[in-house]
């Protein structure tokens, strides 16, 4: 749990510092099952940690760490999640690799799904700031509402999109109603301001990879590209795209 608290603090620092690269990867098998993973490389954050964290805390974190946290240990004790949402998230894992000396700081979250319908539900939960991963982290964060304070919800870019799945079809499209609330999201607006002031957010890579069981028959999306064998879809974006050009996160693939 102590490692998890460190993780929470670092994640929120990264949100405002723009010190990370995030890659979403979706792997789908022929029967519709698969795995959704989120990988974050925050090695650039290490220098910032050295500058702001107390020496005693840095010394404790100085040793190389490779920790795996089973999400069931978090969701099973959550009072914010429904039984259905717990079932979606509990089989996931969170791995944190850290080596202060070598400037290594990586986080990998993996969530299996049984079918495409479950994938659609899983994606919605992970992007939801109140009931998904963000809600779990908010509840453990110092000063969060769970501890008597009120802080902005920790939302992801995926919060403003819907993932629609059908047989041999996956589509991500902007939820215009939800996107309209972006102006009311204080955390996202602070991130936008930092980006416009040269805070580094414009260079934060946010990539999406979809590995298909068969070759794609049709692909749409201004940033969507196909591999040579047409079994992998790649979208390359950066964080600031969400404010001015959210449509570049959209795609639709039939296979």
N, C-alpha and C positions, 0 to 999 in steps of 0.2 A: 504493500500500500504506500510505503514511503516513496518507492520508485515512481508510482503512479502520480503522486502529488508533484514530484519534480516534472513529470511529463506534462501535467496540466499547466503549470506555470510557464514552461517553455513553449507550449503550443500557443498560449495567448500572447506571449512575447513575439513569437514569429508572425502572428496575424498583423501586428502593428509595425513590425520591423521590415517585413518583406524579405526575409532571409531563408526562403525555402523554395524547393521545386516539388510539385505534387504531380503524381501520375496515377490515374485511375486505370485499372485493367479489368476487363470483363472477359472471361473465358466461358464459352458455351459449348456443351457437348451435344451429340446428335439427339439424345433423349430430352433435351431442354434443361437439364441440370447443369451446374457449373460453379464458378467461384467469382466473387467480386472482391477486388483488393484495392487498397489505397496506399500508395507508397510516398513518403515524404523524406526528402534529403535536406536537412537543416544544418549542414556542416558550417555554413557561413555564420551561424548563430554563436558558435563557440567563442569567438573573439569578444562578442558582446557579453556573453556570460562571464568571461574573465574580467571584463571591465566593471560589471555591475554587481556580481554576486560576492558576498563576503568570503574572504580567504578560507575560512573554516568550512564553508559549504562546498567550495571548489575542491578542497582537499578530500572531502568525503566522496566527491564525484570523480576524483582523479583516476581511480582504477577503471580498467576497461570493463564495460557491462554489456551483457547480452541477455536481456530479460524477456520472457514470454508470459503474457497475462491472458488467461482464459476469460472471455467476456461473460461467461455464465456466472463467474464470481461477482460480477457487477450487476448484471440484469436481474439475477434471482433475488437480490436484496433491494431492488429499486421499487419505490412506491409510486413512481411517476409513469411506469410502463404497464400497459395492459398485458394479459396473459398471451394474447396473440403476438404482440410486439416483442415480448420476451422470447417467444419461440423463434422469431425471425433472427434475433441477434445473439442468442445464447451460445451458438456453436462457433461463433467467431473467435479469432485470436488477435492479440496485439503484441507485436514484437518491437522492442526498443534496443538499438545498438548505440553505445556511446563510448567514445574514447577521446577525452579532452586533449591529451597530448598530440594525437594525430588528427585532431579536428574532425572527428567522425560523430555524426548525430543523425541517425536514421530511425524512422518509424514505419512499420508495415502492419496494416490491418487487413485481415482476410475474413471473408464471410461466405460460406457455401450456401447454395440455394438448390431446391429440389426440382423446380420447374420455372418456366418463364413468368408465370403469374406470381410466384414467390419472389422472383427477382424484382418485379415491378413494385411489390410491397416493400421489399428490403431497401430499394433505392430511395423510396419516399421516406422511410424511417431514418435512414442515415443522413438525409439532408434536412430533416426537421430539427430545428433548434430547441424545441421543447421536449420532444419524446424520443429523439434519436440519440446518436453519439454525442452531439452537442449538449443535449440535456443532461446526460450522465456526467460529462466533464464539468458542466456548470454547477452541478450539485456538489461536486467535490472541491470546487475552486474557492480559495479564501475570499470572503466578502460576497459570496454568491447568495442568492435568495434562500438557499437551503440552510445557510448559516446566519440568517438574519439580515442580510443586505440585499440590495437589488442591483443587478448588473445586466448589461445587454446580453441577449441570447447569443450563443456561439453558433452562427449559421455558416453553411458552406455555400459555394456558388451553386451547387446542385439544388439548393433550397428553392430556387426560382425556376426550376425546370421540372417537367414531368417525363418519366420514362414509360413509354407505352409498348407493351410486348404482345405479339400475336404469334401464331405458328410461323416460324421462319421469317420473323420480322421484328426489328427493334427500332424504336423511334424516340429521340429526345427532342422535346420542343418546349419553347418558352411558355410558362404559365403567366399570362399577361396580368391577371388579377393579383397574383402573388408578387410579381415583379414591380407592380405599382407601389408596393409597401417598402421598396428599397429606400426611398427617400426618408422613411420613418425609422430605418434601421441605423441607430447611432454608431454601431461598430463598423458597419460597412461604409458609412459616410466618413468616418475618421480615417479609414484605410484609403478612401478615394483622395482625401485631402493630403495625406502623406505622399501618395503617388504623384499628385500634381506639384508637390513641393520638392520632388526629387528624392522621395524616401525609398526608392528601390522597387516599388510595387510593379512598375511597368515592365520589369525584367523577370518577374516571378513566373516561371513556366508552369502551366497547368495543362497537362497532356492527357488524352483519353485514348486507350487502346482497346479494341474489341476483337477478340479472337473467335472466329466462326468455325463451326464444324464442317461446313462446305463452302464452296466459292460463292461470293456475293453475285447476285443477278442484277441488282440495281442499288446505287448509292447516291444520295443527295446530301448536300451540306457544303457551304462555301469553303470550309476549312478541312473537309473530310477527304482523306486520301486512301487508296487501296494499295496493298502490297502486290508484288508481281503475281503471286498465286491466287490473289483475290480473296484470301481467307482472313486477312487482317485489315481492320480499319484504324486509321490514325488521325487524330485531331490535335493540332498544336496551337495553344492559345497562351495568353498571359492574363493575369488577374484583372488588369484595368479594362479588358474587353467587356467585362460584365456591365460596366457603367455606360459605355458609349455604343457598343456593338454586341449586345447579348445574343444576337442571331447567329454569331459565329460558333456558338456552343451547340447549335442544333445539328442534328443529322437524322437520316433515316436509311436503313439498310434492309434489303430483302435478300434472302439466300436460299 
